[in-house]
Amino acid sequence: MEAINDVHVFEPGLVVVDIAAADDDTAFTFHTALAAGWATTSGERTTHDPGQPGVWLRGYLNLRQPLSPPDSFHGPG
């Protein structure tokens, strides 16, 4: 994974999330669950380290901008 850029965490409420999952579908499903509650970048592509299991997906969240009231988010399922 690339180094975290200072602009992505320059003030409180900004978060870099690295998702490790068994496959692309799982990584994107989790990213979608995060995006349901907060402003986030789109998950464009996963990365895979040759010889290692699973995939990685990086996302950037802004916790200062909730998209829905906190009690309305119950996660996937």
DSSP file (Angstrom, degrees, kcal/mol; ACC not computed):
  #  RESIDUE AA STRUCTURE BP1 BP2  ACC     N-H-->O    O-->H-N    N-H-->O    O-->H-N    TCO  KAPPA ALPHA  PHI   PSI    X-CA   Y-CA   Z-CA
    1    1 A M              0   0    0      0, 0.0     3,-0.1     0, 0.0     2,-0.1   0.000 360.0 360.0 360.0 152.1    0.0    0.0    0.0
    2    2 A E        -     0   0    0      1,-0.1     3,-0.1     3,-0.0     2,-0.0  -0.350 360.0 -90.4 -73.9 158.5    1.0    3.6   -0.6
    3    3 A A        -     0   0    0      1,-0.1     2,-0.4    -2,-0.1    -1,-0.1  -0.329  49.0 -98.0 -64.3 152.1    2.1    5.8    2.3
    4    4 A I        -     0   0    0     -3,-0.1     2,-0.3     1,-0.1    -1,-0.1  -0.615  37.6-129.6 -75.3 128.3   -0.7    7.9    3.9
    5    5 A N    >   -     0   0    0     -2,-0.4     3,-1.8     1,-0.1     4,-0.4  -0.610  11.3-128.4 -80.4 135.4   -0.8   11.4    2.4
    6    6 A D  G >  S+     0   0    0     -2,-0.3     3,-1.5     1,-0.3    -1,-0.1   0.810 105.3  65.0 -53.1 -34.4   -0.8   14.2    5.1
    7    7 A V  G >  S+     0   0    0      1,-0.3     3,-0.6     2,-0.2    -1,-0.3   0.774  94.1  60.6 -64.0 -24.9   -3.9   15.8    3.4
    8    8 A H  G <  S+     0   0    0     -3,-1.8    -1,-0.3     1,-0.2    -2,-0.2   0.635 119.7  24.0 -78.4 -13.3   -6.0   12.8    4.2
    9    9 A V  G <  S+     0   0    0     -3,-1.5    -1,-0.2    -4,-0.4    -2,-0.2  -0.039  79.4 126.4-138.3  33.3   -5.5   13.2    8.0
   10   10 A F  S <  S+     0   0    0     -3,-0.6    -3,-0.1     2,-0.1    -2,-0.1   0.601  77.6  19.3 -76.6  -9.3   -4.7   16.9    8.4
   11   11 A E  S >  S-     0   0    0     -4,-0.1     3,-1.5    -3,-0.1    -1,-0.0  -0.985  97.4 -73.6-152.2 161.7   -7.4   17.5   11.0
   12   12 A P  T 3  S+     0   0    0      0, 0.0     3,-0.1     0, 0.0    52,-0.1  -0.222 111.8  36.8 -56.8 142.4   -9.6   15.6   13.5
   13   13 A G  T 3  S+     0   0    0      1,-0.3    50,-3.1    50,-0.1     2,-0.5   0.234  86.8 110.0 100.2 -12.3  -12.4   13.7   11.9
   14   14 A L  E <   -A   62   0A   0     -3,-1.5     2,-0.4    48,-0.2    -1,-0.3  -0.843  47.1-175.3 -98.9 132.9  -10.5   12.6    8.8
   15   15 A V  E     -A   61   0A   0     46,-2.6    46,-2.7    -2,-0.5     2,-0.5  -0.975  24.0-150.8-134.1 138.0   -9.7    8.9    8.7
   16   16 A V  E     -A   60   0A   0     -2,-0.4     2,-0.5    44,-0.2    44,-0.2  -0.944  21.3-165.4-102.6 126.6   -7.8    6.5    6.4
   17   17 A V  E     -A   59   0A   0     42,-3.1    42,-2.8    -2,-0.5     2,-0.6  -0.959   8.5-164.5-118.3 120.2   -9.2    3.0    6.4
   18   18 A D  E     -A   58   0A   0     -2,-0.5     2,-0.5    40,-0.2    40,-0.2  -0.921  12.7-158.7-102.1 119.1   -7.3    0.0    5.0
   19   19 A I  E     -A   57   0A   0     38,-3.4    38,-2.0    -2,-0.6     2,-0.5  -0.860   6.7-167.0-102.3 125.6   -9.6   -2.9    4.5
   20   20 A A  E     +A   56   0A   0     -2,-0.5     2,-0.3    36,-0.2    36,-0.2  -0.959  22.2 159.6-109.5 128.5   -8.1   -6.4    4.3
   21   21 A A  E     -A   55   0A   0     34,-2.2    34,-2.8    -2,-0.5     3,-0.1  -0.933  51.7-112.1-145.5 165.7  -10.5   -9.1    3.1
   22   22 A A  S    S-     0   0    0     -2,-0.3    32,-0.4    32,-0.2     2,-0.3   0.826  96.1  -0.7 -69.1 -31.6  -10.6  -12.5    1.5
   23   23 A D  S  > S-     0   0    0     31,-0.1     4,-2.0    32,-0.1     5,-0.2  -0.937  77.2 -95.4-153.3 171.6  -11.9  -11.3   -1.8
   24   24 A D  H  > S+     0   0    0     -2,-0.3     4,-2.8     1,-0.2     5,-0.3   0.910 117.9  55.0 -59.1 -46.0  -13.1   -8.2   -3.8
   25   25 A D  H  > S+     0   0    0      1,-0.2     4,-2.2     2,-0.2    -1,-0.2   0.905 109.3  47.0 -58.2 -43.3  -16.8   -8.7   -3.0
   26   26 A T  H  > S+     0   0    0      2,-0.2     4,-2.1     1,-0.2    -1,-0.2   0.921 112.8  48.9 -65.1 -44.4  -16.2   -8.7    0.8
   27   27 A A  H  X S+     0   0    0     -4,-2.0     4,-2.2     1,-0.2    -2,-0.2   0.926 114.3  44.9 -61.5 -46.0  -13.9   -5.6    0.7
   28   28 A F  H  X S+     0   0    0     -4,-2.8     4,-2.3     2,-0.2    -1,-0.2   0.843 110.3  55.0 -69.8 -32.8  -16.4   -3.6   -1.4
   29   29 A T  H  X S+     0   0    0     -4,-2.2     4,-1.8    -5,-0.3    -1,-0.2   0.918 110.7  45.3 -64.3 -43.2  -19.4   -4.8    0.8
   30   30 A F  H  X S+     0   0    0     -4,-2.1     4,-2.0     2,-0.2    -2,-0.2   0.917 111.9  51.6 -66.6 -42.3  -17.6   -3.5    3.9
   31   31 A H  H  X S+     0   0    0     -4,-2.2     4,-2.4     1,-0.2    -2,-0.2   0.903 108.5  52.2 -60.3 -40.9  -16.7   -0.2    2.2
   32   32 A T  H  X S+     0   0    0     -4,-2.3     4,-1.2     1,-0.2    -1,-0.2   0.880 106.4  53.6 -62.9 -38.7  -20.3    0.2    1.1
   33   33 A A  H  < S+     0   0    0     -4,-1.8     4,-0.5     1,-0.2     3,-0.3   0.904 110.4  46.7 -62.8 -41.1  -21.4   -0.3    4.7
   34   34 A L  H >X S+     0   0    0     -4,-2.0     4,-1.6     1,-0.2     3,-1.4   0.908 109.5  54.4 -64.6 -41.4  -19.0    2.5    5.8
   35   35 A A  H 3< S+     0   0    0     -4,-2.4    -1,-0.2     1,-0.3    -2,-0.2   0.716  96.2  67.4 -67.6 -20.8  -20.2    4.8    3.0
   36   36 A A  T 3< S+     0   0    0     -4,-1.2    -1,-0.3    -3,-0.3    -2,-0.2   0.746 112.5  30.9 -69.6 -21.9  -23.8    4.3    4.2
   37   37 A G  T <4 S+     0   0    0     -3,-1.4    30,-1.6    -4,-0.5    31,-0.7   0.688 123.1  27.3-109.9 -22.6  -23.0    6.3    7.4
   38   38 A W  E  < S-B   66   0A   0     -4,-1.6     2,-0.3    28,-0.3    -1,-0.2  -0.945  84.8 -90.4-141.3 158.3  -20.2    8.7    6.5
   39   39 A A  E     +B   62   0A   0     26,-1.2    23,-2.6    23,-0.8     2,-0.3  -0.541  59.9 161.9 -65.6 129.8  -18.9   10.8    3.6
   40   40 A T  E     -B   61   0A   0     -2,-0.3    21,-0.2    21,-0.2     2,-0.1  -0.972  41.5-100.8-148.5 159.3  -16.2    8.6    2.0
   41   41 A T        -     0   0    0     19,-1.8     2,-0.2    -2,-0.3    -6,-0.1  -0.417  50.9 -95.9 -74.2 159.8  -14.3    8.2   -1.2
   42   42 A S        -     0   0    0     -2,-0.1     2,-0.9     1,-0.1    -1,-0.1  -0.546  32.1-119.7 -76.0 144.2  -15.4    5.6   -3.7
   43   43 A G        +     0   0    0     -2,-0.2     3,-0.1     1,-0.2    16,-0.1  -0.765  39.5 172.3 -83.1 110.7  -13.7    2.2   -3.5
   44   44 A E        -     0   0    0     -2,-0.9     2,-0.3     1,-0.3    -1,-0.2   0.901  54.0 -11.7 -92.0 -44.7  -12.2    2.0   -7.0
   45   45 A R        -     0   0    0     13,-0.2    13,-0.4    11,-0.0    -1,-0.3  -0.996  56.2-128.6-156.7 151.7  -10.0   -1.1   -6.9
   46   46 A T        -     0   0    0     -2,-0.3     2,-0.3    11,-0.1    11,-0.2  -0.582  21.1-140.4 -94.4 164.4   -8.5   -3.6   -4.6
   47   47 A T  B     -C   56   0A   0      9,-2.3     9,-2.5    -2,-0.2     2,-0.4  -0.909   8.9-157.3-122.3 156.0   -4.8   -4.6   -4.5
   48   48 A H        -     0   0    0     -2,-0.3     7,-0.1     7,-0.2     6,-0.1  -0.997  12.4-140.3-135.8 129.0   -3.3   -8.0   -4.0
   49   49 A D    >   -     0   0    0     -2,-0.4     3,-2.4     5,-0.3    -2,-0.0  -0.804  35.7-113.6 -87.6 118.4    0.2   -8.8   -2.8
   50   50 A P  T 3  S+     0   0    0      0, 0.0    -1,-0.0     0, 0.0     0, 0.0  -0.218 100.7  17.3 -52.9 134.6    1.5  -11.8   -4.8
   51   51 A G  T 3  S+     0   0    0      1,-0.3    -2,-0.0    -3,-0.0    -3,-0.0   0.379 107.8 100.5  84.4  -4.6    2.0  -14.8   -2.7
   52   52 A Q  S <  S-     0   0    0     -3,-2.4    -1,-0.3     2,-0.1     2,-0.1  -0.873  74.1-115.1-113.5 146.4   -0.3  -13.4    0.1
   53   53 A P  S    S+     0   0    0      0, 0.0    -4,-0.2     0, 0.0   -30,-0.1  -0.426  71.3   9.0 -75.2 153.8   -3.9  -14.3    0.7
   54   54 A G  S    S-     0   0    0    -32,-0.4    -5,-0.3    -2,-0.1     2,-0.3  -0.040  76.3 -88.7  80.4-176.9   -6.7  -11.8    0.3
   55   55 A V  E     -A   21   0A   0    -34,-2.8   -34,-2.2   -32,-0.1     2,-0.4  -0.856  23.3-134.3-132.8 164.6   -7.0   -8.2   -1.0
   56   56 A W  E     -AC  20  47A   0     -9,-2.5    -9,-2.3    -2,-0.3     2,-0.4  -0.942  15.1-175.9-122.3 144.8   -6.6   -4.7    0.3
   57   57 A L  E     -A   19   0A   0    -38,-2.0   -38,-3.4    -2,-0.4     2,-0.4  -0.976  11.5-153.4-139.9 126.5   -8.9   -1.7   -0.3
   58   58 A R  E     +A   18   0A   0    -13,-0.4     2,-0.3    -2,-0.4   -14,-0.3  -0.836  16.7 176.7-102.6 137.1   -8.1    1.8    1.0
   59   59 A G  E     -A   17   0A   0    -42,-2.8   -42,-3.1    -2,-0.4     2,-0.5  -0.946  21.9-141.4-134.5 158.1  -10.8    4.3    1.8
   60   60 A Y  E     -A   16   0A   0     -2,-0.3   -19,-1.8   -44,-0.2     2,-0.3  -0.984  21.4-168.4-122.6 122.5  -10.9    7.9    3.1
   61   61 A L  E     -AB  15  40A   0    -46,-2.7   -46,-2.6    -2,-0.5     2,-0.6  -0.832  18.8-152.7-113.3 149.2  -13.7    8.8    5.5
   62   62 A N  E >   -AB  14  39A   0    -23,-2.6     3,-1.6    -2,-0.3   -23,-0.8  -0.906  10.4-174.7-117.1  99.1  -14.8   12.2    6.9
   63   63 A L  E 3  S+     0   0A   0    -50,-3.1   -49,-0.1    -2,-0.6    -1,-0.1   0.597  78.2  70.8 -71.1 -10.7  -16.5   11.5   10.2
   64   64 A R  E 3  S+     0   0A   0    -51,-0.5    -1,-0.3     1,-0.2   -50,-0.1   0.603  94.4  58.1 -80.3 -10.5  -17.5   15.1   10.5
   65   65 A Q  E <  S-     0   0A   0     -3,-1.6   -26,-1.2   -52,-0.2    -1,-0.2  -0.652  71.9-172.7-122.0  74.6  -20.1   14.6    7.8
   66   66 A P  E     - B   0  38A   0      0, 0.0   -28,-0.3     0, 0.0   -29,-0.1  -0.435  13.5-155.9 -65.6 140.5  -22.5   11.9    8.8
   67   67 A L  S    S+     0   0    0    -30,-1.6   -29,-0.2     1,-0.1   -30,-0.1   0.664  76.2  21.1 -90.5 -18.3  -24.9   11.0    5.9
   68   68 A S  S    S-     0   0    0    -31,-0.7    -1,-0.1     5,-0.0     5,-0.1  -0.958  99.7 -78.3-143.4 160.0  -27.6    9.6    8.2
   69   69 A P    >   -     0   0    0      0, 0.0     3,-1.9     0, 0.0     4,-0.5  -0.340  47.5-116.9 -58.9 142.2  -28.6   10.0   11.8
   70   70 A P  G >  S+     0   0    0      0, 0.0     3,-0.9     0, 0.0    -3,-0.0   0.814 111.4  53.0 -53.6 -36.8  -26.3    7.8   14.0
   71   71 A D  G 3  S+     0   0    0      1,-0.2     0, 0.0     3,-0.0     0, 0.0   0.611  98.6  65.3 -79.3  -7.5  -29.1    5.5   15.3
   72   72 A S  G <  S+     0   0    0     -3,-1.9     2,-0.7   -35,-0.1    -1,-0.2   0.619  83.4  85.7 -86.6 -11.1  -30.3    4.7   11.7
   73   73 A F    <   +     0   0    0     -3,-0.9   -36,-0.0    -4,-0.5   -40,-0.0  -0.807  41.1 157.7 -94.0 118.7  -27.1    2.9   10.8
   74   74 A H        -     0   0    0     -2,-0.7    -1,-0.1     1,-0.3    -3,-0.0   0.308  48.9-117.4-120.2   6.0  -27.2   -0.8   11.9
   75   75 A G        -     0   0    0    -42,-0.2    -1,-0.3     2,-0.1   -41,-0.0  -0.137  53.8 -32.5  82.2 177.6  -24.6   -2.2    9.5
   76   76 A P              0   0    0      0, 0.0   -46,-0.0     0, 0.0   -47,-0.0  -0.296 360.0 360.0 -69.7 153.0  -25.1   -4.8    6.8
   77   77 A G              0   0    0     -2,-0.0    -2,-0.1     0, 0.0     0, 0.0   0.429 360.0 360.0  97.1 360.0  -27.6   -7.6    7.2
